[in-house]
Each structure stands twice: as C-alpha cells, then as structure tokens.
C-alpha cells in the first residue's frame, strides 16, 4: 500500500505527542526530528525534507499552537497543509487543445510501464467523454508494437502502426493526420525508452516533439525506484521540457518518497498515479487527498467518486426504485459485490476510510472477506431464478440442494442469507422520510 511505512511512523509520532498534553518548544523540536527521520526513511529527497521540517516548525512555534488545548491536532493540520503543498497543492488536470484535437506525447525510461499506461490513459479518457487513438512509435523494443496493439484492444482503442518504417517522426506525423481525419480527438503517442537518459533518446524525442507539437508531454516513472524516479523526472524535464508526470506502481510502493519529492525537485506536477495492474487502475493525483491518506484521515472523496463511476444514472435510479419498493433481490446483492470488486476490492476500500493505517488493516482479515465474497457468489449462482427473487422460499431441502451445487455447507448458505437481509435492512434505512441518500444514488 502506498506510503504504508511513512503513514505508520507519522501516526505513531503524533500519537505520542497527543499523550503529552501541552507542548513546549523542546517537544516540537523532538517531534520534528522524528518526522525528519520518517521522511528520510521514506526516501524523500533530503533538501525537500529540510525545507518541509523548517516550514512546519516555523508554523508550529506560533502562539496559537503552543497555547492551544489541542496542540497535537493543530500540528497535524500544519503537517497536512505542508504535505499537500509539497506534492503540488491541488490536482493538476490534464489540459486539452482549444482546437479540439489534443496530442499527448508519452515518454520515459524502459521498464516504467509506459506502454500499459498509454492504454490506461486511453481508458480514462474514454470515461471522460474523449475519443482517443494510440500511436506506436517504439520501433526498437522487440514486440513493442504488438504489445501496444494488445493493450489497445483491451480498452477498445485503435492503434496506428507503420511496420514498414523505423522512423518514429514519420509514424507520429502520419498518426496525427489519420486521427484527425477519422474524427478522434486525442492522440496518445507511445515512444521508445532507454535504460538511461542518453543523447540518442533525447534527440529522437525532441524531433518527435518538433514535428507533432504535442499539447502535453507526459513522463511515465516507476514509483518503486524512489529517488531514481525523481532524478529521471528532472533529467527529462531539463532536456525535453515535460508538462506532467504519471507515476506507476504506486500501490506497491510502501515508502512513497518519489511522489513526495517529484513536484518540489522538478517543478512539474504528478497528474496521474497507477494503483494496480488492471486497465482501469489509473487515478488522477490529488495532493490533498494523498496527504489525508498518509495522516490516517482517509480519502472519502475518492471513495465516493469511485462508487459514482461504477453507476450510470439509470442504474442508480433502478436500484433506488428497487429499494423503495422492497424489491432488492439476491441478484442485486450479487451485483453490489461485483461493484466492490470493480472498485479494487475490500483492501482498497478500507484503505480509503478515515483512521485506517496498515496496523489497523492487519487486524482485519481481508483474505477472509474476499473469500467470503467468492463463496457468496457461488451460493447465489447455485440458486434458481425464483429463489434469487424470493429467498423466503428457501426451505431446508432447497438449501441442501444449493449446498450440493456450490460445494459449501448449509451453514454458509444460512450465513449468506443473514448478510443479505442485513444489507437489505440497511438500504431501507436510506429510504425513510428525511433520510439522505448516498451521493451516487441521488
């Protein structure tokens, strides 16, 4: 989980500070030393850490903090603001050409997940009303063109290729002309990478840039490489001039130093983060939400957005009607479990809730929860349509037959029915006069 070790350390530091009650300058100095060590251990750039600690200490020494009845909360607020500022302050959105046709040039070193990210970005653009086309300009890496075609197929996005030439400038220009002619409004150009920044790579990218005049140049870096990712970002920006960064494998980076350092070091914002292997696992980067996650305050806004993204307006209205009429069936229950899977499963959802750090997560048997999902799905799929529509008819003989069909004991079936009834009862609570519906059902 992203920032896992840093989140644990900071939460431990602030918990100890809370136990002290009132704070002195000496207490703040000691706390800042621990925060500094925690950030350095998280692989945050030293200069960035130094500036961050100095800013927090300066604000924490104010009279409103030292004289406060809750100085620990005041300092957490300061740290939250400074962390947010360190990562860019606010979400830096992808910008589009006012002409109506936007070209995005994707650059980066080998092994960062650039080609897959092109597909993820295409998928994200589609969900935001755009019509993208992919362009294969990596003419060196074996099977790179084939890989992009597979990626494009998986997200229903066409891929422009010219296998008869090794000239990436010629390919990019032809792709731009083709995309505009066929009515696509975003062209995503996948370029070749290298093991390290070199003159040949930069010259090729500069030539492509000069030819197609991209609206944005997006650098793809691997969060798992820590400060190497920051150094790569600085190198590309110095030589090419980038507009934003896409940081992949954030879900596997427990330290998070690259995400915390990149904006301060390069001056360029992180625009997206890759949070998994699936093609829909690309998220816009929100510094304020990430700071909240780090400090154990959750990310409820992202949770709500993900819930909203899983429902069309018609689906939401249909579900609301079913709940109001007391027609929420086991098929609907099964659909809700499917929506949770699409949102990343239990571990991702719990990680977005306030107060959930990795230590708390260890006390939750997530594997058991995911296993129960699979079992409940097997039980429901072993029922007849009539039984799914009206579980009240499930007598002993029917439950025994379902048990044989799904290979699970009758006790599991009884437990699943109980969970379904609890879920049904909870949803009915939202339908009482004056009750406020969740935003994704409004």
C-alpha positions in Angstrom: 0.0 0.0 0.0 1.3 3.5 -0.9 3.0 5.3 2.0 2.4 2.4 4.4 5.6 2.7 6.4 5.5 6.6 6.4 1.9 6.6 7.5 2.6 4.2 10.4 5.5 6.2 11.6 3.8 9.6 11.4 0.7 8.3 13.2 2.9 6.9 15.9 4.7 10.2 16.3 1.5 12.2 16.6 0.0 9.6 19.0 3.0 10.1 21.4 2.6 13.9 21.0 -1.0 13.7 22.0 -0.2 11.9 25.2 1.9 14.9 26.3 -1.0 17.3 26.5 0.5 20.8 26.3 3.6 21.2 24.1 6.9 23.1 24.7 9.4 24.3 22.1 11.5 21.3 23.2 8.7 18.9 22.4 8.2 20.4 19.0 11.9 20.1 18.2 11.9 16.4 19.3 8.8 15.8 17.2 10.3 17.4 14.1 13.4 15.3 14.4 11.3 12.2 14.3 9.3 13.5 11.4 12.5 14.3 9.6 13.8 10.7 10.1 10.5 9.2 9.0 10.5 11.2 5.7 14.2 10.3 5.0 13.4 6.7 5.7 10.6 7.0 3.2 13.2 8.0 0.6 12.1 11.7 0.3 14.7 14.0 -1.2 16.9 15.5 1.6 16.5 19.1 0.5 12.8 18.6 0.3 12.7 17.2 3.8 14.8 20.0 5.2 12.5 22.7 3.8 9.4 20.8 4.9 10.6 20.4 8.5 11.6 24.1 8.7 8.2 25.2 7.4 6.3 23.0 9.8 8.4 24.0 12.8 8.1 27.7 12.0 4.3 27.5 11.9 4.1 25.1 14.9 6.0 27.6 17.1 3.2 30.1 16.7 1.3 31.1 19.8 -2.0 29.7 18.6 -0.4 26.2 18.6 1.6 26.4 21.9 -1.4 27.9 23.7 -3.9 25.6 22.2 -5.8 23.0 24.2 -5.3 20.6 21.3 -1.7 21.4 20.1 -1.3 17.9 18.5 -4.3 18.5 16.3 -3.0 21.9 15.3 0.3 20.4 14.3 -1.4 17.7 12.3 -3.3 20.3 10.4 0.0 22.1 9.7 1.7 18.9 8.5 -1.4 18.1 6.4 -1.2 21.5 4.6 2.6 21.3 4.1 2.4 17.7 2.8 -0.3 18.9 0.4 1.9 21.8 -0.7 4.9 19.6 -1.1 3.0 17.4 -3.6 1.7 20.3 -5.6 -1.1 21.9 -3.6 -4.0 20.8 -5.8 -4.9 18.4 -8.5 -3.2 19.3 -11.8 -5.6 18.4 -14.5 -4.9 17.2 -18.0 -5.3 20.1 -20.4 -6.7 19.8 -23.9 -6.0 21.8 -27.0 -8.6 24.6 -27.7 -8.6 23.5 -31.3 -10.5 20.3 -30.3 -7.7 17.9 -31.2 -5.1 17.1 -28.5 -1.8 15.2 -28.9 -0.2 13.7 -25.8 3.4 12.6 -26.1 4.3 9.8 -23.6 8.0 9.5 -22.7 10.0 7.6 -20.1 12.7 5.0 -19.5 12.3 1.3 -20.2 10.5 -0.7 -17.5 8.3 2.0 -16.1 5.1 0.6 -17.6 4.8 3.3 -20.3 3.0 1.2 -22.9 0.5 -0.2 -20.5 -0.1 3.3 -19.1 -0.9 4.5 -22.6 -3.8 2.1 -22.6 -4.9 3.1 -19.1 -4.9 6.7 -20.1 -6.9 5.9 -23.2 -9.4 4.1 -20.9 -9.6 7.1 -18.6 -10.1 9.5 -21.5 -13.0 7.4 -22.8 -14.6 7.5 -19.4 -14.3 11.3 -19.6 -16.0 11.6 -22.9 -13.0 11.6 -25.2 -12.3 9.5 -28.3 -8.6 8.5 -28.2 -6.3 6.8 -30.7 -3.0 5.2 -29.8 0.2 5.5 -31.9 3.1 3.0 -31.8 6.4 4.9 -32.1 8.6 2.4 -30.3 10.4 0.9 -33.3 13.3 -0.7 -31.3 12.0 -2.9 -28.5 11.0 -6.3 -29.7 7.2 -6.8 -29.8 6.6 -3.2 -28.5 4.1 -2.6 -31.4 2.4 -5.9 -30.7 2.1 -5.1 -27.0 0.5 -1.7 -27.7 -2.0 -3.4 -30.1 -2.9 -5.9 -27.4 -3.3 -3.0 -24.9 -5.4 -1.0 -27.4 -7.7 -4.0 -28.0 -8.2 -4.4 -24.3 -9.5 -0.9 -23.9 -11.3 -0.8 -27.3 -9.0 1.9 -28.7 -7.5 1.8 -32.2 -3.7 1.7 -32.6 -1.9 3.4 -35.5 1.1 1.5 -36.7 3.6 1.7 -39.7 5.6 -1.5 -39.6 7.3 -0.7 -42.9 9.4 2.2 -41.5 11.7 2.7 -38.5 11.2 6.5 -38.5 9.2 7.5 -35.4 8.8 11.1 -36.6 7.2 9.9 -39.8 4.9 7.5 -37.9 3.8 10.2 -35.4 3.0 12.7 -38.2 1.0 10.1 -40.2 -0.8 9.0 -37.0 -1.8 12.6 -36.2 -3.1 13.1 -39.8 -5.1 9.8 -39.6 -6.6 10.5 -36.2 -7.8 13.9 -37.2 -9.2 12.6 -40.5 -11.1 9.8 -38.7 -12.6 12.0 -36.0 -10.6 11.1 -33.0 -9.9 14.0 -30.6 -6.9 12.7 -28.6 -3.8 11.1 -30.0 -1.6 9.2 -27.4 1.9 8.7 -28.8 3.9 5.8 -27.2 7.6 6.4 -27.7 10.7 4.3 -27.2 12.6 4.2 -23.9 16.1 3.5 -22.9 17.8 2.0 -19.8 19.1 5.5 -19.0 18.8 9.0 -20.4 21.2 9.5 -23.3 21.7 11.8 -26.3 20.1 9.5 -28.9 16.9 9.1 -26.8 16.5 12.8 -26.2 17.2 13.8 -29.8 14.6 11.4 -31.1 12.0 12.7 -28.6 12.9 16.3 -29.4 12.4 15.5 -33.2 9.0 14.0 -32.5 8.1 17.0 -30.3 9.1 19.4 -33.0 7.2 17.5 -35.7 3.8 16.9 -34.0 3.9 19.8 -31.4 2.2 17.9 -28.6 -0.2 19.7 -26.3 1.3 17.9 -23.3 4.4 15.8 -22.8 3.7 13.2 -20.0 6.6 11.4 -18.4 6.0 7.9 -17.0 8.1 7.0 -14.0 8.1 4.0 -11.7 7.4 4.9 -8.0 9.2 1.8 -6.8 12.5 3.2 -7.9 12.3 6.0 -5.4 14.8 8.9 -5.9 15.9 7.4 -9.3 12.4 8.2 -10.5 12.8 11.8 -9.3 16.2 12.1 -10.9 14.8 10.7 -14.2 12.0 13.3 -14.0 14.5 16.1 -13.5 16.6 14.8 -16.4 13.7 14.6 -18.8 12.4 18.0 -17.8 15.8 19.6 -18.2 16.4 18.1 -21.7 12.9 17.9 -23.1 10.5 20.1 -21.0 7.7 18.0 -19.6 4.2 19.1 -18.6 3.3 16.4 -16.1 4.2 13.1 -14.6 2.4 9.7 -14.4 3.7 7.7 -11.5 3.1 3.9 -11.9 3.2 1.1 -9.3 2.1 3.5 -6.5 0.1 0.6 -4.9 3.4 -1.4 -4.5 5.5 1.5 -3.0 5.2 1.4 0.8 7.6 4.4 1.2 6.3 7.0 -1.3 9.4 9.2 -1.4 9.2 9.7 -5.1 5.6 11.0 -5.0 6.6 13.4 -2.1 9.7 14.7 -3.8 9.0 15.0 -7.5 7.0 18.3 -7.6 9.4 20.1 -5.4 12.5 18.9 -7.2 11.3 19.3 -10.8 8.5 21.9 -10.6 6.3 19.6 -12.6 3.1 18.1 -11.2 2.1 14.4 -10.9 -1.1 14.2 -12.9 -1.9 10.5 -12.6 -0.9 7.6 -10.4 -1.1 3.9 -11.3 -2.7 2.0 -8.5 -2.9 -1.6 -9.9 -2.4 -3.8 -12.9 -6.0 -3.5 -14.3 -6.6 -1.1 -17.2 -8.9 1.0 -15.0 -6.3 1.4 -12.3 -5.2 4.9 -13.2 -6.3 7.7 -11.0 -5.9 11.5 -11.1 -3.4 12.6 -8.4 -4.9 14.7 -5.7 -2.2 16.0 -3.3 -4.7 17.0 -0.6 -6.3 13.5 -0.6 -3.0 11.8 -0.6 -1.9 13.8 2.4 -5.0 12.8 4.2 -4.3 9.1 3.5 -0.8 9.5 4.8 -2.0 11.0 8.0 -4.7 8.3 8.5 -7.6 10.6 7.7 -8.8 8.5 4.8 -9.8 9.5 1.3 -13.6 9.6 1.4 -13.9 11.8 -1.7 -12.0 9.3 -3.9 -14.2 6.5 -2.4 -17.4 8.4 -3.3 -16.0 9.2 -6.8 -15.2 5.5 -7.4 -18.7 4.5 -6.3 -20.2 7.1 -8.6 -18.1 5.9 -11.5 -19.5 2.4 -11.2 -23.1 3.5 -11.6 -24.8 5.1 -14.6 -27.7 7.4 -13.7 -30.1 4.8 -15.0 -28.6 2.1 -12.8 -28.7 4.3 -9.8 -32.4 5.2 -10.3 -33.2 1.5 -11.0 -31.5 0.4 -7.7 -33.3 3.2 -5.8 -36.7 2.1 -7.1 -36.0 -1.5 -6.1 -35.0 -0.5 -2.6 -38.0 1.8 -2.2 -40.4 -1.0 -3.4 -38.6 -3.6 -1.2 -37.6 -5.5 -4.3 -33.8 -5.7 -3.6 -33.1 -9.3 -4.6 -30.2 -11.7 -4.3 -29.3 -10.8 -7.9 -29.0 -7.2 -6.9 -26.9 -8.3 -3.9 -24.6 -10.2 -6.2 -24.3 -7.0 -8.4 -23.3 -5.0 -5.4 -20.4 -7.4 -4.7 -19.4 -7.1 -8.3 -19.3 -3.3 -7.9 -17.0 -3.6 -4.9 -14.6 -5.8 -6.9 -14.5 -3.2 -9.7 -13.6 -0.6 -7.1 -10.5 -2.5 -6.1 -11.8 -5.0 -3.5 -12.0 -4.7 0.2 -8.4 -3.8 0.9 -8.5 -0.7 -1.3 -11.8 0.5 0.1 -10.8 0.0 3.7 -7.6 1.9 3.0 -9.7 4.9 2.0 -11.6 5.1 5.2 -10.6 7.5 7.9 -8.3 6.1 10.7 -7.2 3.1 8.7 -3.4 2.6 8.8 -1.6 -0.6 8.0 -1.5 -1.7 11.6 -5.3 -1.4 11.7 -5.5 -3.2 8.4 -3.6 -6.1 9.9 -6.4 -6.7 12.4 -8.8 -7.1 9.5 -8.8 -10.5 7.8 -9.1 -9.2 4.3 -8.4 -12.5 2.7 -11.3 -14.0 4.7 -13.5 -11.2 3.5 -12.5 -11.6 -0.2 -13.0 -15.4 0.2 -16.5 -14.9 1.6 -17.3 -12.8 -1.5 -16.3 -15.7 -3.7 -18.4 -18.1 -1.6 -21.5 -15.9 -1.6 -21.2 -15.6 -5.3 -21.0 -19.4 -5.7 -24.1 -19.8 -3.4 -26.2 -17.3 -5.3 -25.3 -18.7 -8.7 -26.4 -22.2 -7.5 -29.9 -20.9 -6.9 -32.8 -20.9 -9.3 -34.2 -17.5 -10.6 -37.2 -17.9 -8.3 -35.0 -18.4 -5.2 -32.9 -15.4 -6.0 -36.0 -13.3 -6.4 -37.6 -14.6 -3.2 -35.2 -16.1 -0.7 -38.2 -16.6 1.6 -38.9 -19.9 -0.2 -35.5 -21.3 0.8 -36.6 -24.3 3.0 -34.3 -27.0 4.3 -34.5 -29.2 1.2 -33.7 -26.2 -1.1 -30.8 -25.2 1.0 -29.5 -28.7 0.9 -29.7 -28.8 -2.9 -27.9 -25.4 -3.1 -25.2 -26.7 -0.8 -24.6 -29.7 -3.1 -24.5 -27.4 -6.1 -21.9 -24.9 -4.7 -19.9 -27.4 -2.6 -20.4 -25.4 0.6 -22.1 -26.4 3.9 -25.6 -25.3 4.6 -24.3 -23.1 7.5 -22.5 -21.0 4.8 -25.8 -20.6 3.0 -27.6 -19.5 6.2 -24.8 -17.0 6.9 -25.1 -15.5 3.4 -28.8 -15.1 3.7 -28.3 -13.3 7.0 -25.8 -10.9 5.4 -28.2 -10.3 2.6 -31.1 -9.5 5.0 -28.8 -7.1 6.9 -27.8 -5.4 3.7 -31.4 -5.1 2.6 -32.4 -3.6 6.0 -29.5 -1.1 5.9 -30.5 0.1 2.4 -34.1 0.5 3.6 -32.9 3.0 6.2 -31.9 5.3 3.4 -35.4 5.3 2.1 -37.1 6.6 5.3 -38.6 10.1 5.1 -35.8 12.7 5.6 -33.0 10.2 5.2 -30.2 11.4 2.9 -29.2 9.1 0.1 -25.6 8.4 -0.7 -24.5 10.9 -3.4 -24.1 8.2 -6.0 -27.8 7.2 -5.6 -29.0 10.8 -5.8 
